Every structure is written in C-alpha cells, then in structure tokens.
C-alpha cells in the first residue's frame, strides 16, 4: 500500500515536471536548407531528447548486428566448454567405476573440447594406466611434469606406475622429486621415509620425522611413536660398538614413550654392563608395572651378573606378585622356580593357567616340573604331546614372521614398527616331529643366565 502511494506521488511529480517543461515560454528558430522551424522551447527540448534516444537505440541494434559472428563464436565455445566438462566429469566417474576404456574415450573428448585443461590429460593418463598401456601413460605424465599445477599429480602417477612394474628405484626417484616440490606430501614422504628406515639411515629418518607437521592429537601421538621407534633402532644398532650413544638413544625413546619395551631392554642391558644394576632394576621395575612383558622380568632377574638361580628367584619374587596377577608374571615366576628346582612353587605359579586350554609354554614348563620333581617320564611326555596342539604364546611377530627379539623393521616389507608382541596368526617355524620333541623339551629349556630373546623352541600349531 505504501509502495503504491509512493508510485502515484512520483508519477504525478514526473507528469507535472513534463507539463511544466513543455509549457516553458519562448521559441527556438531552426533554419536548414531553406526550411525554418520555430517550435516552442519545451517542444524543441523534448524532440532533442527523443532524437538522442533514437540514435542510441539505433546504434545498439547496429552494434548487435555487427557483433553477431563474435557472439555466435562465443556461444559455440561455451557449448564446447560445457561438453568438455561433462565429458571430464563422466570420465572420472567411469574410471572410478572401473570402466577404463570408456574413461579414456571421455578423456580424449574432454581434451578435444578443453585443450588447455590439464585435468583431461591427467584423466587419460590414469585411464591408460588402468588399462595397462604403460607407454602412453608415461608420456602423458611426463608432459604434465612441466606444469607446476600438475607436477605432483604426474609424479604420483609415475610413482604408481613404477611400483606396479616393480621398478622400486624409479618409484623412489619420483617420490624424492615430489618431496622436493612439496615436502609434506604424504605418499611421497612415506615412500622416502620407508626407504631410509629400510636402509638403516636412522639419522636422516629421525630428522624427517621431526620435520613432520602434527596438528591433531592422533598425529602428535603417531609422530611421537615413530620418533621413539627410530631412537630405539639407533640404540639397538649402536649398542655393540657405542654403548654410551646407544644409552642416550634408548633414554630418548623412553622419554617419548615411557613403556617402550625394546628401548627399556637396551637401556637396562647397558646399565648392567656398566655395573649400574640399581638403575637397570629401577627402570625395568617401572616398565614391568606398565607392560608385564616377560623379557623385562627375565632381564630383571639377571640384572646382577653371576647370581645363582636362587638369587634370581628371590629377585623375581620382588617383582612379581604372589599369586601372579597375570599369565606373563606366572610364567616368569615358574621359569625362575624351575631353574631353582623349586618344583612345588613352579606348579603353584602355573596352577591358574594349567587347566583351561594351557599354552605351549605352560605345557612345556609343566613337563619339566613332572620330569624334575618326580622323574615321571609318562606325565612329562603327556604334557609335551599336549603342547603340540596347544595354542601358541605371544612372540615378536610381523607380517607372518616371528622373531626372538624386537626388530625396528619388517624383514618382509621393510615397514617400520611392524613387530608386535602378540600371538602369531599363523605358524611359520618348522614342525618338529613328536618323537624328537620330548628330549628337546626336557633338556632344551632356557639357560638360567641367558638374556631375553633366547627361548625354548616350540612346535607350531
């Protein structure tokens, strides 16, 4: 309602202004080629304005007519551009759906309609790679490397192609070039990092991890873990020749991850070799409370060189609760009792784990108890036979391979931090015949003074 009132008022004012303009007094005399005109001043002004408007409209129409070819050409370009984008979109969808042949056709259509669009050439390269046309894919990727916007994508494609062909050195070269362009590119940095750890270049690997950005809590935890593993690896390999440097690396790993068992074992061994058993035992006691790892307890028992089996048993009793709170504690205590010929205490330590589906190590220890306490070969062999079918105990395992000691990388894939302390999924050791297992079980137990990592060989399931 208000708008209508405004419109009426403004229309009246405009009409009044036009009427006033037309009624202005005075005349205008115009002479042209013998013709004379004397319109009133208001009429002359209105005619002038109308003439200007007609000229503007005529020029606009003439301009449109002259520019028609240009507009038609631009319309055709826009149509081709739209067709190119549609083909590009459909091509990526087809590639993702697994139809590489159709994706390549659509990529070529997109390149024809979008000659300056690098994404179309990238799509064709990906389609060629999916179809196994390695030569064409390589040519497309090499053409894209010269463009800064597409260099990383091209290097990624060349990296995938080299890996598919088994050309590891070429793949690593492409990853290194990608890192030079963008240091924090995930696939490239991971490839370069894996190569450094696989070759044992731990200093460079640690520097690379330290330079990694970490924003979220998960990223920070992952970074600390990787740093701890690299430091533990440096400690492990430096221990035989540079024990002081190895100790520094092991302690650095423990600062990053306080319950990291491999680093704790390395640091404790160095302390023991230096004659500082008190520090070693303090460190091992702390890590045992956090992990209950049997190798920690075994090294704790051997912290004083030359100690007797009875002394080692006393030391284990200081570390392990009675009765043991978990299976690891029970097995460590039972091992120490067997070494000290305390058969009854060994049987009591294993009592809670001997009835319901005992593991291989439990069966073998009970076989030793029966042989040592009563000389009962029949019961000992029964436990040995039961061990053949018993579930395995946790060991260091990675990619289906088991090891007596932790290793920083997998021997199969070279992956860092692959070894885990867990029950192996599949058996990998050679089966030992049941007939030859019995004497080995009764005579091949761990030497009381042996360090962690040397254990009784057991058959796999």
C-alpha positions as CSV (number, residue, x, y, z in Angstrom):
1,X,0.0,0.0,0.0
2,X,2.8,2.4,0.9
3,X,4.7,1.4,-2.3
4,X,1.6,2.2,-4.4
5,X,1.2,5.6,-2.7
6,X,4.9,6.3,-3.4
7,X,4.4,5.3,-7.1
8,X,1.4,7.5,-7.5
9,X,3.1,10.5,-5.9
10,X,6.3,10.1,-8.0
11,X,4.2,9.6,-11.2
12,X,2.3,12.9,-10.5
13,X,5.5,14.7,-9.9
14,X,7.1,13.5,-13.1
15,X,3.9,14.4,-15.1
16,X,3.9,17.8,-13.6
17,X,7.5,18.3,-14.4
18,X,7.0,17.3,-18.1
19,X,4.0,19.6,-18.3
20,X,5.9,22.5,-16.9
21,X,8.9,21.7,-19.2
22,X,6.6,21.8,-22.3
23,X,4.9,25.0,-21.2
24,X,8.1,26.9,-20.9
25,X,7.8,30.3,-22.7
26,X,9.9,31.2,-25.7
27,X,10.6,29.7,-29.2
28,X,13.5,28.1,-30.9
29,X,14.3,29.1,-34.5
30,X,15.9,26.4,-36.8
31,X,16.8,27.1,-40.4
32,X,18.1,24.2,-42.6
33,X,18.3,24.3,-46.4
34,X,15.5,27.0,-46.7
35,X,13.3,25.4,-44.2
36,X,12.5,27.3,-41.0
37,X,11.1,25.8,-37.8
38,X,10.0,27.7,-34.7
39,X,8.8,25.2,-32.2
40,X,8.3,26.2,-28.6
41,X,11.3,25.8,-26.3
42,X,9.8,22.9,-24.4
43,X,8.8,21.1,-27.6
44,X,12.2,21.6,-29.1
45,X,13.9,20.1,-25.9
46,X,11.6,17.1,-26.0
47,X,12.3,16.5,-29.6
48,X,16.1,16.7,-28.9
49,X,15.8,14.1,-26.1
50,X,13.7,11.8,-28.3
51,X,16.3,12.1,-31.2
52,X,19.1,11.2,-28.8
53,X,17.2,8.2,-27.6
54,X,16.5,7.0,-31.2
55,X,20.2,7.4,-32.1
56,X,21.2,5.3,-29.0
57,X,18.7,2.6,-29.9
58,X,19.8,2.5,-33.5
59,X,23.5,2.3,-32.5
60,X,22.7,-0.5,-30.1
61,X,20.9,-2.5,-32.8
62,X,23.7,-1.9,-35.3
63,X,26.3,-2.9,-32.8
64,X,24.4,-6.2,-32.1
65,X,24.2,-6.9,-35.9
66,X,27.9,-6.2,-36.4
67,X,28.9,-8.4,-33.3
68,X,26.7,-11.3,-34.2
69,X,29.5,-13.5,-35.6
70,X,31.5,-12.9,-32.4
71,X,28.5,-13.8,-30.2
72,X,27.9,-16.9,-32.2
73,X,31.5,-18.0,-31.9
74,X,31.5,-17.3,-28.1
75,X,28.3,-19.4,-27.8
76,X,30.0,-22.2,-29.6
77,X,33.0,-22.0,-27.4
78,X,30.8,-22.1,-24.3
79,X,28.9,-25.1,-25.7
80,X,32.2,-26.9,-26.3
81,X,33.4,-26.0,-22.9
82,X,30.3,-27.3,-21.2
83,X,30.6,-30.5,-23.3
84,X,34.2,-30.9,-22.2
85,X,33.4,-30.5,-18.5
86,X,30.6,-33.0,-18.8
87,X,32.9,-35.5,-20.5
88,X,35.6,-34.8,-17.9
89,X,33.2,-35.5,-15.1
90,X,31.7,-38.6,-16.7
91,X,35.3,-39.8,-17.4
92,X,36.3,-39.6,-13.7
93,X,33.1,-41.4,-12.7
94,X,33.8,-44.1,-15.3
95,X,37.4,-44.5,-14.1
96,X,36.2,-44.8,-10.5
97,X,33.6,-47.4,-11.6
98,X,36.3,-49.5,-13.3
99,X,35.5,-48.8,-16.9
100,X,38.9,-47.6,-18.0
101,X,38.1,-47.9,-21.8
102,X,35.1,-45.5,-21.5
103,X,37.1,-43.2,-19.3
104,X,39.8,-42.9,-21.9
105,X,37.3,-42.1,-24.7
106,X,35.7,-39.5,-22.5
107,X,39.2,-38.1,-21.6
108,X,40.0,-37.7,-25.3
109,X,36.7,-36.0,-25.9
110,X,37.4,-33.6,-22.9
111,X,40.9,-32.9,-24.3
112,X,39.4,-32.0,-27.7
113,X,36.9,-29.6,-26.1
114,X,39.3,-28.3,-23.4
115,X,42.7,-28.2,-24.9
116,X,44.2,-26.1,-22.1
117,X,42.7,-28.2,-19.3
118,X,45.4,-30.4,-17.7
119,X,42.9,-32.5,-15.8
120,X,41.7,-34.0,-19.1
121,X,45.2,-35.2,-19.9
122,X,45.6,-36.5,-16.3
123,X,42.4,-38.5,-16.7
124,X,43.7,-40.0,-19.9
125,X,46.9,-40.9,-18.2
126,X,45.1,-42.6,-15.4
127,X,42.9,-44.5,-17.8
128,X,45.9,-45.6,-19.8
129,X,47.5,-46.8,-16.5
130,X,44.4,-48.7,-15.6
131,X,44.3,-50.4,-19.0
132,X,47.9,-51.4,-18.8
133,X,49.1,-49.1,-21.5
134,X,52.2,-48.1,-19.6
135,X,53.9,-46.3,-22.5
136,X,51.0,-43.9,-23.2
137,X,50.5,-43.3,-19.5
138,X,54.2,-42.4,-19.1
139,X,54.2,-40.0,-22.0
140,X,51.1,-38.2,-20.6
141,X,52.6,-38.0,-17.1
142,X,56.0,-36.7,-18.4
143,X,54.1,-34.0,-20.3
144,X,52.3,-33.0,-17.1
145,X,55.5,-32.7,-15.0
146,X,56.4,-29.4,-16.7
147,X,53.2,-27.8,-15.4
148,X,53.7,-26.7,-11.8
149,X,50.0,-27.2,-11.0
150,X,50.0,-30.8,-12.2
151,X,53.6,-31.8,-11.4
152,X,52.7,-33.6,-8.1
153,X,49.8,-35.4,-9.7
154,X,52.1,-36.5,-12.6
155,X,54.8,-37.7,-10.2
156,X,52.2,-39.6,-8.2
157,X,51.0,-41.4,-11.4
158,X,54.6,-42.2,-12.4
159,X,55.3,-43.5,-8.8
160,X,52.2,-45.8,-9.0
161,X,53.2,-47.0,-12.5
162,X,56.8,-47.7,-11.4
163,X,55.6,-49.7,-8.3
164,X,53.2,-51.6,-10.5
165,X,56.1,-52.6,-12.8
166,X,58.3,-53.5,-9.8
167,X,60.8,-50.6,-10.6
168,X,61.4,-49.7,-7.0
169,X,64.4,-47.4,-7.6
170,X,62.4,-45.4,-10.2
171,X,59.4,-45.2,-7.8
172,X,61.7,-43.8,-5.1
173,X,63.2,-41.2,-7.6
174,X,59.7,-39.9,-8.3
175,X,58.9,-39.8,-4.6
176,X,62.1,-37.8,-3.9
177,X,61.2,-35.3,-6.6
178,X,57.7,-34.9,-5.1
179,X,59.2,-34.3,-1.7
180,X,61.5,-31.6,-3.2
181,X,58.4,-29.8,-4.6
182,X,56.1,-30.3,-1.6
183,X,58.0,-31.8,1.5
184,X,54.8,-32.8,3.3
185,X,53.1,-34.7,0.5
186,X,52.0,-37.9,2.4
187,X,52.6,-40.6,-0.2
188,X,56.0,-39.2,-1.2
189,X,57.3,-38.6,2.3
190,X,56.1,-42.0,3.4
191,X,58.0,-43.6,0.4
192,X,61.2,-41.7,1.2
193,X,60.9,-42.4,4.9
194,X,60.4,-46.1,4.3
195,X,63.5,-46.2,2.1
196,X,65.6,-44.5,4.8
197,X,64.5,-46.9,7.5
198,X,64.9,-49.9,5.2
199,X,68.5,-48.9,4.5
200,X,69.2,-48.1,8.2
201,X,69.7,-44.4,7.7
202,X,68.3,-43.6,11.1
203,X,69.7,-40.1,11.5
204,X,68.0,-38.9,8.3
205,X,64.8,-40.8,9.2
206,X,64.7,-39.1,12.6
207,X,65.2,-35.6,11.0
208,X,62.4,-36.3,8.6
209,X,60.0,-37.4,11.3
210,X,60.9,-34.3,13.4
211,X,60.0,-32.1,10.4
212,X,56.6,-33.7,10.0
213,X,53.7,-31.3,10.9
214,X,51.4,-32.7,13.6
215,X,48.2,-30.8,14.5
216,X,45.7,-33.2,15.8
217,X,46.2,-35.4,18.9
218,X,46.3,-38.5,16.8
219,X,49.0,-37.0,14.5
220,X,51.1,-36.0,17.6
221,X,50.8,-39.5,19.1
222,X,51.8,-41.1,15.8
223,X,54.8,-38.7,15.4
224,X,56.0,-39.5,19.0
225,X,55.7,-43.2,18.4
226,X,57.7,-43.0,15.2
227,X,60.4,-41.0,16.8
228,X,60.5,-43.5,19.7
229,X,60.9,-46.4,17.3
230,X,63.7,-44.7,15.3
231,X,65.5,-43.8,18.5
232,X,65.2,-47.4,19.7
233,X,66.5,-48.6,16.4
234,X,69.5,-46.3,16.7
235,X,70.1,-47.6,20.2
236,X,69.8,-51.2,19.1
237,X,72.4,-50.9,16.4
238,X,74.8,-48.7,18.3
239,X,74.8,-50.9,21.4
240,X,77.6,-53.3,20.4
241,X,80.0,-50.5,19.4
242,X,78.9,-47.3,21.0
243,X,77.1,-48.2,24.3
244,X,77.0,-44.6,25.6
245,X,75.4,-43.2,22.5
246,X,73.1,-46.2,22.4
247,X,72.0,-45.4,26.0
248,X,71.3,-41.8,25.0
249,X,69.1,-43.0,22.2
250,X,67.3,-45.6,24.3
251,X,66.6,-43.0,27.0
252,X,65.3,-40.5,24.4
253,X,63.0,-43.2,23.1
254,X,61.7,-43.8,26.7
255,X,61.1,-40.1,27.1
256,X,58.9,-40.2,24.0
257,X,57.1,-43.4,25.1
258,X,57.8,-44.4,28.7
259,X,56.7,-48.0,28.3
260,X,58.5,-48.9,25.1
261,X,59.9,-52.4,25.9
262,X,62.7,-52.6,23.3
263,X,64.2,-49.3,24.4
264,X,63.9,-50.3,28.1
265,X,65.7,-53.6,27.4
266,X,68.5,-51.8,25.6
267,X,69.0,-49.2,28.3
268,X,68.9,-51.8,31.1
269,X,71.5,-54.0,29.3
270,X,73.8,-51.1,29.0
271,X,73.4,-50.2,32.7
272,X,74.1,-53.8,33.7
273,X,77.2,-53.9,31.5
274,X,78.4,-50.7,33.2
275,X,77.9,-52.2,36.6
276,X,75.0,-50.0,37.4
277,X,72.4,-52.7,38.2
278,X,70.4,-50.5,40.5
279,X,69.4,-48.1,37.7
280,X,68.7,-51.1,35.4
281,X,66.4,-52.7,38.0
282,X,64.6,-49.4,38.7
283,X,64.0,-48.9,35.0
284,X,62.8,-52.5,34.5
285,X,60.6,-52.4,37.5
286,X,58.8,-49.3,36.2
287,X,58.3,-50.7,32.7
288,X,57.2,-54.1,34.1
289,X,54.4,-52.4,36.0
290,X,53.2,-50.8,32.7
291,X,53.6,-53.7,30.4
292,X,54.1,-57.1,32.3
293,X,56.4,-58.1,29.4
294,X,58.2,-61.4,30.2
295,X,61.6,-60.2,28.7
296,X,61.5,-57.3,31.2
297,X,61.2,-59.7,34.1
298,X,63.8,-62.1,32.8
299,X,66.4,-59.3,32.4
300,X,65.4,-58.0,35.9
301,X,66.2,-61.5,37.3
302,X,69.6,-61.4,35.5
303,X,70.4,-57.8,36.5
304,X,73.3,-58.9,38.7
305,X,75.8,-60.9,36.7
306,X,76.8,-64.2,38.2
307,X,73.8,-64.5,40.5
308,X,72.7,-68.0,41.4
309,X,69.3,-69.4,40.4
310,X,68.1,-69.0,44.0
311,X,69.1,-65.3,44.0
312,X,67.3,-64.8,40.7
313,X,64.2,-66.4,42.1
314,X,64.3,-64.0,45.1
315,X,64.6,-61.1,42.7
316,X,61.7,-62.3,40.7
317,X,59.6,-62.6,43.8
318,X,60.3,-58.9,44.5
319,X,58.9,-58.0,41.0
320,X,56.0,-60.5,40.6
321,X,53.1,-60.6,43.0
322,X,52.2,-63.9,44.7
323,X,49.9,-65.2,43.3
324,X,50.8,-63.7,39.9
325,X,48.3,-61.2,38.6
326,X,48.6,-62.3,35.0
327,X,49.9,-65.1,32.8
328,X,53.2,-63.3,32.0
329,X,54.0,-63.0,35.7
330,X,53.1,-66.6,36.3
331,X,55.3,-67.9,33.5
332,X,58.3,-65.8,34.6
333,X,57.9,-66.9,38.2
334,X,57.5,-70.5,37.2
335,X,60.7,-70.3,35.0
336,X,62.7,-68.9,37.9
337,X,61.3,-71.6,40.2
338,X,62.2,-74.4,37.8
339,X,65.7,-73.0,37.4
340,X,66.0,-73.1,41.2
341,X,64.5,-76.6,41.4
342,X,61.5,-75.3,43.5
343,X,59.1,-77.6,41.7
344,X,56.2,-77.1,44.1
345,X,56.3,-73.3,43.7
346,X,56.5,-73.6,39.9
347,X,53.4,-75.8,39.9
348,X,51.6,-73.3,42.1
349,X,52.5,-70.4,39.9
350,X,51.1,-72.2,36.8
351,X,48.0,-73.6,38.6
352,X,45.6,-71.0,37.3
353,X,46.7,-71.4,33.7
354,X,47.2,-75.2,33.5
355,X,43.6,-76.4,33.5
356,X,41.7,-74.4,30.8
357,X,43.5,-74.6,27.5
358,X,47.1,-74.1,28.5
359,X,49.5,-72.6,26.1
360,X,52.6,-74.3,24.7
361,X,55.0,-72.7,27.1
362,X,52.8,-73.7,30.1
363,X,52.7,-77.3,28.9
364,X,56.4,-77.4,28.4
365,X,57.1,-76.0,31.9
366,X,54.7,-78.5,33.5
367,X,56.5,-81.2,31.6
368,X,59.8,-80.0,33.1
369,X,58.2,-80.0,36.5
370,X,56.9,-83.6,36.2
371,X,60.4,-84.7,35.0
372,X,62.3,-82.8,37.6
373,X,60.1,-83.4,40.6
374,X,59.0,-87.0,40.2
375,X,61.1,-88.3,37.3
376,X,57.8,-89.2,35.7
377,X,58.5,-89.6,32.0
378,X,55.0,-90.6,31.2
379,X,53.4,-87.4,32.6
380,X,56.1,-85.4,31.1
381,X,55.5,-86.8,27.7
382,X,51.8,-86.3,28.1
383,X,52.4,-82.6,28.6
384,X,54.8,-82.5,25.7
385,X,52.2,-84.2,23.5
386,X,49.6,-81.7,24.7
387,X,52.0,-78.8,23.8
388,X,51.9,-79.9,20.2
389,X,48.3,-79.0,19.9
390,X,48.2,-76.1,22.5
391,X,47.8,-72.5,21.4
392,X,51.0,-70.5,20.9
393,X,52.3,-67.9,23.3
394,X,52.9,-64.2,22.4
395,X,56.1,-63.6,20.4
396,X,57.5,-60.7,18.4
397,X,55.7,-61.1,15.1
398,X,55.5,-59.1,11.9
399,X,54.0,-59.9,8.5
400,X,53.7,-63.6,9.4
401,X,57.4,-63.8,10.6
402,X,58.3,-64.4,14.3
403,X,61.5,-63.4,16.0
404,X,63.1,-63.9,19.4
405,X,64.0,-60.2,19.6
406,X,62.3,-57.0,18.5
407,X,63.4,-55.5,15.2
408,X,62.6,-52.0,14.1
409,X,61.5,-53.0,10.6
410,X,59.8,-56.0,9.0
411,X,62.1,-58.4,7.1
412,X,59.3,-59.0,4.6
413,X,58.1,-55.5,3.7
414,X,60.7,-53.2,5.4
415,X,57.8,-51.4,7.2
416,X,58.9,-49.6,10.3
417,X,57.4,-50.6,13.7
418,X,55.9,-53.8,12.2
419,X,56.8,-56.1,15.0
420,X,54.2,-56.6,17.8
421,X,54.2,-58.7,20.9
422,X,51.2,-60.9,20.2
423,X,50.2,-64.5,19.5
424,X,51.1,-65.2,15.8
425,X,48.2,-65.6,13.4
426,X,49.9,-68.5,11.5
427,X,52.7,-70.9,12.3
428,X,55.9,-70.2,10.5
429,X,58.6,-72.3,12.2
430,X,59.4,-75.8,11.0
431,X,57.4,-78.5,12.7
432,X,59.3,-80.8,14.9
433,X,58.4,-84.5,15.0
434,X,56.7,-85.5,18.2
435,X,59.2,-88.3,18.8
436,X,62.1,-85.8,18.7
437,X,60.3,-83.1,20.7
438,X,60.3,-85.0,24.0
439,X,64.0,-85.0,24.7
440,X,64.3,-81.4,23.4
441,X,61.6,-80.4,25.8
442,X,63.3,-81.9,28.8
443,X,66.8,-80.7,28.0
444,X,66.4,-77.6,25.9
445,X,65.0,-75.1,28.3
446,X,66.3,-71.6,28.6
447,X,69.7,-71.3,30.2
448,X,69.2,-69.6,33.6
449,X,71.7,-67.0,32.7
450,X,70.7,-66.3,29.1
451,X,69.4,-62.9,28.2
452,X,65.9,-62.2,27.0
453,X,65.3,-63.3,23.4
454,X,66.7,-66.8,23.7
455,X,63.8,-69.0,24.4
456,X,62.7,-72.7,24.2
457,X,61.9,-73.7,20.6
458,X,58.3,-74.8,20.4
459,X,56.4,-76.5,17.6
460,X,53.8,-74.5,15.8
461,X,50.1,-75.4,15.7
